[in-house]
Amino acid sequence: MAGWRKIIEEFAPLATFFVLNSRGPQWFDRPESESLLIATAGFMAAMALALASTYARGAKPNNMTLASAGFIFVFGGITLFLQDETFIKIKPTLVYILFASILGFGLLRGQSYLQRLMGDMLPMEPAGWLVLTRRWVGFFIFLAALNEAVWRTQTTDAWVSFKVFAILPLTFGFMILQMPLLKKHGALSEPKDGPKN
């Protein structure tokens, strides 16, 4: 039950965003031009409920979730206040640039902030963490550029579908591609000294 609750907390805000963008104007008797504004308000409300649910079950959202939520509330609020869709569309770009910048700053200091965040869950050699961190920096920059390309060239509905249905598969695909690196540097490797006959 706790596992399902966590999944709902993770994905309910995005699902709310997508559904309200598609159906919100009909449900609230508003013009179609306001679909993204309705979806943004629902996104913010669903995110607040998800965070409250996480804290209520005695857990704490990870730092990336908290940072993303902060951007949602700030840029969602600006979007609703100014009635301008641009701000919610550039929010993912700024989040990805922020994450890339934080990880990149750590690399300039010869450190992997990703290791600090996940080292206990994924034991790996320091050299592996540095490589993995560089790859995540590149991936976040790629996502930022991709988001900019999509929202600037496609319709709002296409951008919403991209945000909801493309980002997660791309991220999972990227993570799967890192498996050889994790195995090479010890995170998934088998013990080198096996039993001798």
C-alpha positions as CSV (number, residue, x, y, z in Angstrom):
1,M,0.0,0.0,0.0
2,A,2.8,2.4,0.9
3,G,4.5,1.6,-2.5
4,W,1.3,2.5,-4.4
5,R,0.9,5.7,-2.4
6,K,4.5,6.7,-3.3
7,I,3.8,6.1,-7.0
8,I,0.7,8.2,-6.8
9,E,2.6,11.0,-5.1
10,E,5.2,10.9,-7.9
11,F,2.9,10.8,-10.9
12,A,-0.5,12.3,-9.8
13,P,0.7,16.0,-10.4
14,L,1.7,15.2,-14.0
15,A,-1.4,13.2,-14.6
16,T,-3.5,16.1,-13.3
17,F,-1.6,18.5,-15.5
18,F,-2.3,16.4,-18.6
19,V,-6.0,15.7,-17.9
20,L,-6.8,19.3,-17.0
21,N,-5.1,20.6,-20.1
22,S,-7.3,18.3,-22.2
23,R,-10.6,18.5,-20.3
24,G,-10.3,21.5,-17.9
25,P,-12.0,24.0,-20.2
26,Q,-15.1,21.7,-20.6
27,W,-15.3,20.8,-17.0
28,F,-15.0,24.4,-15.8
29,D,-16.9,26.0,-18.7
30,R,-13.9,28.1,-19.7
31,P,-12.6,28.9,-23.2
32,E,-10.1,26.5,-24.8
33,S,-7.4,29.2,-24.7
34,E,-7.3,28.9,-20.9
35,S,-6.6,25.2,-20.9
36,L,-2.9,25.5,-19.9
37,L,-3.8,28.0,-17.2
38,I,-6.3,25.6,-15.7
39,A,-3.8,22.8,-16.0
40,T,-1.1,24.9,-14.2
41,A,-3.4,25.7,-11.3
42,G,-4.3,22.0,-11.0
43,F,-0.6,21.0,-11.3
44,M,0.3,23.3,-8.4
45,A,-2.6,22.0,-6.2
46,A,-1.7,18.4,-7.0
47,M,2.0,19.0,-6.2
48,A,1.1,20.6,-2.9
49,L,-1.1,17.6,-2.0
50,A,1.6,15.2,-3.0
51,L,4.2,16.9,-0.8
52,A,1.7,17.0,2.1
53,S,1.0,13.3,1.6
54,T,4.7,12.5,1.6
55,Y,5.3,14.3,4.8
56,A,2.1,12.8,6.4
57,R,3.5,9.3,5.9
58,G,6.7,10.3,7.7
59,A,8.9,10.6,4.6
60,K,10.8,13.5,3.2
61,P,10.8,14.4,-0.6
62,N,14.3,14.2,-2.1
63,N,16.1,17.5,-2.9
64,M,15.4,17.3,-6.7
65,T,11.7,16.9,-6.0
66,L,11.7,19.9,-3.6
67,A,13.6,22.0,-6.1
68,S,11.2,21.1,-8.9
69,A,8.2,21.8,-6.7
70,G,9.7,25.2,-5.8
71,F,10.0,26.1,-9.5
72,I,6.4,24.9,-10.1
73,F,5.0,27.1,-7.4
74,V,7.1,30.2,-8.4
75,F,6.6,29.9,-12.2
76,G,3.1,28.5,-11.9
77,G,2.2,31.5,-9.8
78,I,3.7,33.9,-12.2
79,T,1.9,32.2,-15.1
80,L,-1.5,32.5,-13.3
81,F,-0.8,36.1,-12.1
82,L,0.2,37.4,-15.6
83,Q,-2.0,35.0,-17.5
84,D,1.0,34.1,-19.7
85,E,1.8,30.5,-20.6
86,T,5.5,31.2,-21.3
87,F,6.6,31.0,-17.7
88,I,5.3,27.5,-17.0
89,K,6.8,26.4,-20.3
90,I,10.3,27.6,-19.5
91,K,10.1,26.1,-16.0
92,P,11.5,22.7,-17.0
93,T,14.3,24.4,-18.9
94,L,15.4,26.3,-15.8
95,V,15.1,23.3,-13.5
96,Y,17.4,21.2,-15.9
97,I,19.9,24.1,-16.1
98,L,19.9,24.4,-12.3
99,F,20.6,20.7,-11.8
100,A,23.3,20.8,-14.5
101,S,24.9,23.8,-12.9
102,I,24.9,22.3,-9.4
103,L,26.5,19.1,-10.6
104,G,28.9,21.0,-12.9
105,F,30.0,23.2,-10.1
106,G,30.8,20.1,-8.1
107,L,32.8,18.6,-11.0
108,L,34.9,21.9,-11.2
109,R,35.8,21.2,-7.6
110,G,36.7,17.6,-8.4
111,Q,33.7,16.3,-6.5
112,S,30.5,14.4,-7.5
113,Y,27.5,15.9,-5.7
114,L,25.6,13.0,-7.2
115,Q,27.7,10.7,-5.1
116,R,26.8,12.7,-2.0
117,L,23.1,12.4,-2.8
118,M,23.0,8.7,-3.8
119,G,26.3,7.1,-2.6
120,D,24.6,5.2,0.2
121,M,22.1,3.7,-2.2
122,L,24.5,3.0,-5.0
123,P,28.1,2.1,-3.8
124,M,30.5,2.8,-6.6
125,E,34.1,3.8,-7.2
126,P,34.8,7.6,-7.1
127,A,36.0,7.5,-10.7
128,G,32.7,6.0,-11.7
129,W,30.7,8.7,-9.9
130,L,32.6,11.4,-11.7
131,V,31.9,9.9,-15.1
132,L,28.2,9.4,-14.2
133,T,27.9,12.9,-13.0
134,R,29.4,14.3,-16.2
135,R,26.8,12.3,-18.2
136,W,24.0,13.6,-16.0
137,V,25.2,17.1,-16.6
138,G,25.1,16.5,-20.4
139,F,21.7,14.8,-20.2
140,F,20.2,17.7,-18.2
141,I,21.5,20.2,-20.8
142,F,20.0,18.0,-23.6
143,L,16.6,18.0,-21.8
144,A,16.8,21.8,-21.4
145,A,17.5,22.3,-25.1
146,L,14.9,19.8,-26.0
147,N,12.2,21.5,-23.9
148,E,13.1,24.9,-25.5
149,A,12.8,23.4,-29.0
150,V,9.5,21.8,-28.3
151,W,7.6,24.7,-26.6
152,R,9.0,27.2,-29.1
153,T,8.0,25.2,-32.2
154,Q,5.0,23.1,-31.3
155,T,1.5,23.7,-30.1
156,T,0.7,23.9,-26.4
157,D,-1.0,20.5,-26.5
158,A,2.0,19.0,-28.1
159,W,4.3,20.5,-25.5
160,V,2.1,19.1,-22.6
161,S,2.1,15.7,-24.2
162,F,5.9,15.9,-24.5
163,K,6.3,17.0,-20.9
164,V,4.1,14.2,-19.6
165,F,4.9,11.3,-21.9
166,A,8.4,11.9,-23.3
167,I,10.6,13.1,-20.4
168,L,10.1,10.0,-18.2
169,P,10.8,7.4,-21.0
170,L,13.9,9.5,-22.0
171,T,15.1,9.5,-18.5
172,F,14.6,5.8,-18.0
173,G,16.4,5.1,-21.3
174,F,19.3,7.2,-20.2
175,M,19.5,5.4,-16.9
176,I,19.5,2.0,-18.6
177,L,22.3,3.1,-20.8
178,Q,24.4,3.7,-17.7
179,M,24.3,0.1,-16.6
180,P,27.6,-0.8,-18.2
181,L,29.3,2.1,-16.3
182,L,27.7,1.0,-13.0
183,K,28.9,-2.6,-13.6
184,K,32.4,-1.5,-14.5
185,H,32.9,0.7,-11.4
186,G,31.4,-1.7,-8.9
187,A,27.8,-0.7,-8.4
188,L,26.5,-3.8,-10.1
189,S,29.6,-5.9,-10.3
190,E,29.9,-9.4,-8.9
191,P,32.5,-10.1,-6.3
192,K,35.9,-10.5,-8.0
193,D,37.1,-13.2,-5.7
194,G,34.6,-16.0,-6.0
195,P,34.8,-19.3,-4.2
196,K,37.7,-21.6,-5.1
197,N,37.3,-25.2,-5.7
